[in-house]
């Protein structure tokens, strides 16, 4: 018999209710992590777009399943009203060429470290599932199963 994290009588996930009861600190803002990345573009060269905004748009677009620089620019053009709620966008929406140039010269390790810090500020490893819960929904102590890890 397979156990699920869904209470079928209420048709709502018990995991959702569990996370609502959980007390956690305020999540780390997305813009705090790109601020720690050094801008790899040449000094003195005209920068139309802010690096932090380019990276924030890229992360949001990738989280919305955009897989190319063209997709990122297309997504941003269609979400400009939503993006302006959080970003200044003084230079407008970056083009796909801008995303390409920035990510081509960006230090991938620095970006990965900043992204991991941001995700770590949102999702705690212990918050993955209720205590004692495993990936297949079974409780601890029956057979050796792989625990939920990040």
Helices and strands as residue ranges (DSSP letters): E 6-7, E 12-13, H 14-21, H 30-34, H 51-63, H 69-78, H 80-83, H 96-105, H 108-122, G 125-127
